[in-house]
């Protein structure tokens, strides 16, 4: 009899945690990509560039590195609170195929979701970020590192993340709203603000977004010519309008961005515009993608010192499943004033070409 009572007690002890977890969903997720690419260059800066094959995670044509890649591992927690409320928590970390975990965090936040919308607090990307609109995002052919779109810009542009964020998002029928502020703990008057407004009209999504940063002091990273290694961006104004159209096997995405950033390191204001268009045709498990982009930069150093960057990429993506994808293609960028990506600080025209392919696996 005592043994039966003990058995029931032990079973009950283990049943309580199981019951408590019944309304909690914990998801482990991750993604890893790597690629092999032949890089070649021509022009003034490219005389010092050694052409050849490289293995890396993302980068750009002429910039074989692991930055701006899709690789990650994380945990997503959803806890049902009843009455239509869900408690959220997300922890996500960068990884590379060379070093494994690195020191860069992605999303790290807690939040609450319900009929009122979703509120999150922590580290996250801005509403301005639409990096995923590029079908070739996070490959060596992506627009945001080849001069076709604004790059990460220390978290202000397309991609990357910012700390101390408070965000709200909701859908109101065909209208979607995302707003966020990223608080400067030393002086909240220097906080960053960002917003995006979208309209889903049948086969077309039309959207606009903006980010405002005063005295933000974020570090630039290799990108579209409006941010680069070692840059310190203080004040910034970023605006974009875009459209995403799909019908049957066809998809077309177009964006225009207008950017002004004050560079602390040079004491000048960079001004520029980007124009990006992408077309995709799907045939069975294959996607055929053509990307085109152009960036015009006025660097503020002299009245005639401008930089024009042209970008083009073509790729074929084969989707084995929705979790495994292989890709191959070619990416090209050219700069007529040598200030694109790794060419910062040089002059003269420069162009780079990357030809290769890779594989992405997620879970």
Secondary structure, DSSP 4 states (H G I P E B T S, - for coil): -HHHHHHHHHHHHHHHHHHHGGGEEEEEEEEEEEEEEEEEEEETGGGG---EEEEESS-BTTB-SS-S---EEEEEEEEEEETTEEEEEEEEEEEETTTEEEEEEEEEEEEEEETTEEEEEEEE--TT--GGGSTTTTSTT-GGGTTSS---GGGTSSS--EEEEEEEEEEETTEEEEEEEE--TT-GGG-EEEEEEEEEETTEEEEEEEEEESS--EEP-S-SSSS-TT-EEEEEEEEEEEEEEEETTEEEEEEEEEEEEEETTTTEEEEEEEEEEEEEEEETTEEEEEEEEEEEEE-SSSTT-EEEEEEEEEEEEEESSSSEEEEEEEEEEEESSS-SGGGTT--S-EEEEEEEEEEEEE-
